[in-house]
């Protein structure tokens, strides 16, 4: 039971900071926050993503490119232009690293106001940091695993952020339903998105990419947006009224 609880906590906390901080803040700027709050989010993203840490800059820029070039040859990740999910994720990894390490030229429209904390990113993205987190996960499994099958969840902990990416960038462009006709293949995975905290309403998001609330229909509850409303009331963030 301890292993399942641990993996569930990693799943939802890592996912929250991916969708709240990297996606809705860094890429789309659906809300504002102070520089101190931004630094806190950088740190908490590292804590909860651990070995899967993603840079706000690398993610934000790449995600803007995904919207601009969705399901074309310039899209960083698309089932239409990759033979399988593994080749798509490998290409995504390479593009992300090229962007994050500034090895390729990127148009200003993709980098404008994307937050970056270079010194922290260098540390959090380092091999040493990832290996330390992987070692801590392994020690937790050694201490608390009570059945052989629980060890099958260790790779999930190691690669949770890429798994989240696969669910949205691959499966949400193949399976699901559409509320809006858009020029790409984006779909909503689940009518009630308990799995991806609102990220699964992918067609809604592609149709209205500037909205902080990814849900549209009454049953499409966006749990991340619900938390954002609370954070707005607490004045940790300030939601842009035009994006709700």
ZIWO-V79902 format. One record per pair of residues at least 12 apart in sequence whose ideal C-beta (glycine too) atoms are under 10 Angstrom apart, sorted by the first residue. I is the first residue (numbers start at 1). J is the second residue. Records with the same first field share a line. If there is no record, write none. Layout:
# ZIWO-V79902
I=J + J
This chain:
# ZIWO-V79902
1=144 + 146 + 150
2=140 + 141 + 143 + 144 + 145 + 146 + 150
3=140 + 141 + 143 + 144 + 145 + 146 + 147 + 149 + 150 + 151 + 153 + 154 + 157
4=150 + 153
5=144
6=137 + 140 + 141 + 144 + 145 + 150 + 153 + 157
7=137 + 140 + 141 + 150 + 153 + 154 + 156 + 157 + 160
8=153
9=48
10=48 + 49 + 50 + 51 + 52 + 137 + 153 + 156 + 157 + 160
11=48 + 156 + 157 + 160 + 163 + 164 + 195 + 196 + 197
12=48 + 195 + 196 + 197 + 223
13=44 + 45 + 47 + 48 + 49 + 50 + 160
14=45 + 47 + 48 + 49 + 50 + 52 + 53 + 54 + 157 + 160 + 161 + 163 + 164
15=48 + 49 + 160 + 161 + 163 + 164 + 167 + 195 + 196 + 197 + 198 + 199 + 223 + 224
16=44 + 45 + 48 + 197 + 198 + 223 + 224 + 227
17=41 + 42 + 44 + 45 + 46 + 47 + 48 + 49 + 53 + 54 + 56 + 161 + 224
18=45 + 48 + 49 + 52 + 54 + 59 + 160 + 161 + 164 + 165 + 168 + 196 + 197 + 199 + 224
19=164 + 168 + 196 + 197 + 198 + 199 + 214 + 222 + 223 + 224 + 225 + 227 + 228
20=41 + 44 + 45 + 197 + 198 + 212 + 224 + 225 + 227 + 228 + 231 + 237
21=33 + 38 + 40 + 41 + 42 + 44 + 45 + 49 + 54 + 56 + 59 + 60 + 115
22=41 + 45 + 49 + 54 + 55 + 56 + 57 + 58 + 59 + 60 + 62 + 63 + 115 + 161
23=56 + 59 + 60 + 63 + 168 + 198 + 199 + 205 + 214 + 224
24=198 + 199 + 205 + 211 + 212 + 213 + 214 + 224 + 225 + 228 + 237 + 239 + 243
25=37 + 38 + 41 + 56 + 60 + 114 + 115 + 212 + 228 + 237
26=38 + 41 + 45 + 54 + 55 + 56 + 57 + 58 + 59 + 60 + 61 + 63 + 64 + 113 + 114 + 115 + 116
27=56 + 59 + 60 + 61 + 62 + 63 + 64 + 65 + 66 + 67 + 110 + 114 + 209
28=60 + 63 + 64 + 67 + 205 + 209 + 210 + 211 + 212 + 240 + 243
29=60 + 112 + 113 + 114 + 115 + 210 + 212 + 240 + 243
30=209 + 210 + 211 + 212 + 213 + 225 + 228 + 237 + 239 + 240 + 242 + 243 + 244
31=212 + 228 + 231 + 232 + 236 + 237 + 238 + 239 + 240 + 243 + 244
32=237 + 238 + 239 + 240
33=115 + 231 + 235 + 236 + 237 + 238
34=235 + 236 + 237 + 238
35=115 + 117
37=231 + 235 + 236 + 237 + 238
38=56 + 115 + 117 + 237
39=115 + 117 + 120
40=236
41=56 + 115 + 117 + 236 + 237
42=55 + 56 + 115 + 116 + 117 + 120 + 121 + 124
43=117 + 120 + 124
45=59 + 120 + 124 + 161
46=120 + 121 + 123 + 124 + 125 + 129 + 133
47=124 + 133
48=160
49=124 + 133 + 160 + 161 + 164
50=124 + 129 + 130 + 132 + 133 + 134 + 136 + 137 + 157 + 158 + 160 + 161
51=129 + 130 + 131 + 132 + 133 + 134 + 135 + 136 + 137 + 157 + 158 + 159 + 160 + 161
52=130 + 133 + 134 + 157 + 158 + 159 + 160 + 161 + 162 + 163 + 164 + 165
53=120 + 121 + 123 + 124 + 125 + 126 + 129 + 130 + 133 + 161
54=96 + 100 + 121 + 124 + 125 + 161 + 162 + 164 + 165
55=96 + 97 + 99 + 100 + 101 + 114 + 115 + 116 + 117 + 118 + 120 + 121 + 122 + 124 + 125
56=100 + 114 + 115 + 116 + 117 + 120 + 121
57=99 + 100 + 102 + 111 + 114 + 115 + 116 + 117 + 118 + 121
58=95 + 96 + 97 + 98 + 99 + 100 + 101 + 102 + 114 + 116 + 121 + 125
59=96 + 99 + 100 + 114 + 161 + 165
60=99 + 110 + 111 + 113 + 114 + 115 + 116
61=76 + 95 + 96 + 99 + 100 + 102 + 106 + 107 + 110 + 111 + 112 + 114 + 116
62=76 + 77 + 92 + 95 + 96 + 97 + 98 + 99 + 100 + 106 + 110
63=76 + 77 + 96 + 110 + 114 + 169 + 209
64=76 + 106 + 107 + 109 + 110 + 111 + 112 + 114 + 209
65=77 + 95 + 99 + 106 + 107 + 109 + 110
66=78 + 92 + 95 + 169 + 184 + 206 + 209
67=110 + 184 + 186 + 205 + 206 + 209
68=107 + 109 + 110
69=184
70=173 + 182 + 183 + 184 + 185 + 186 + 206 + 209
71=173 + 182 + 183 + 184 + 185 + 186 + 206
72=183 + 184
75=88 + 91 + 92 + 95 + 169 + 173 + 184
76=88 + 91 + 92 + 93 + 94 + 95 + 96 + 98 + 99 + 169
77=89 + 91 + 92 + 93 + 95 + 96 + 165 + 166 + 168 + 169 + 170 + 173
78=91 + 92 + 169 + 170 + 173 + 184 + 185
79=169 + 170 + 171 + 172 + 173 + 174 + 185
80=173 + 174 + 184 + 185
82=169 + 170
84=170
85=165 + 166 + 169 + 170 + 171 + 174
86=166 + 170
88=165 + 166 + 169 + 170 + 173
89=159 + 162 + 163 + 165 + 166 + 169 + 170
92=162 + 165 + 166 + 169 + 170
93=162 + 165
96=165
97=125
99=111 + 114
100=116 + 118 + 121 + 122 + 125
101=121 + 122 + 125
102=118
130=158
133=157 + 158
134=154 + 157 + 158
136=157
137=153 + 154 + 155 + 156 + 157 + 158 + 160
138=151 + 154 + 157 + 158
140=154 + 157
141=153 + 154 + 157
164=195 + 196 + 197 + 199
165=199
167=189 + 195 + 196 + 199 + 200 + 202
168=186 + 189 + 196 + 199 + 200 + 202 + 205
169=186 + 202
171=187 + 189 + 200 + 202
172=185 + 186 + 187 + 188 + 189 + 190 + 196 + 199 + 200 + 201 + 202 + 203 + 205 + 206
173=185 + 186 + 187 + 202 + 203 + 206
174=187 + 189
175=187 + 188 + 189 + 190
176=188 + 189 + 190 + 191 + 200 + 201 + 202 + 203
177=189 + 190 + 191 + 203
178=202 + 203 + 204 + 206 + 207
179=201 + 203 + 204 + 207 + 208 + 216 + 217 + 220
180=203 + 204 + 205 + 206 + 207 + 208 + 216
181=203 + 207
182=203 + 204 + 205 + 206 + 207 + 208 + 209
183=206
184=202 + 203 + 206 + 207
185=202 + 203 + 206
186=201 + 202 + 203 + 204 + 205 + 206 + 207
187=200 + 201 + 202 + 203 + 204 + 206
188=200 + 201 + 202 + 203 + 204 + 205 + 206 + 214 + 215 + 216 + 217 + 220
189=201 + 202 + 203
190=219 + 220
191=217 + 219 + 220 + 221
192=215 + 219 + 220 + 221
193=214 + 215 + 219 + 220 + 221 + 222 + 223 + 224
194=221 + 223
196=214 + 222 + 223 + 224
197=214 + 221 + 222 + 223 + 224 + 225 + 226 + 227
198=212 + 213 + 214 + 215 + 220 + 221 + 222 + 223 + 224 + 225 + 226 + 227 + 228
199=214 + 222 + 223 + 224
200=214 + 220 + 222
201=213 + 214 + 215 + 216 + 217 + 220 + 221 + 222
202=214
203=216
204=216 + 217 + 220 + 222
205=222
208=243
209=243
210=240 + 242 + 243
211=225 + 240 + 242 + 243 + 244
212=224 + 225 + 228 + 229 + 232 + 237 + 239 + 240 + 241 + 242 + 243 + 244
213=225 + 226 + 228 + 229 + 239 + 243 + 244
225=239 + 243 + 244
228=244
229=244
232=244
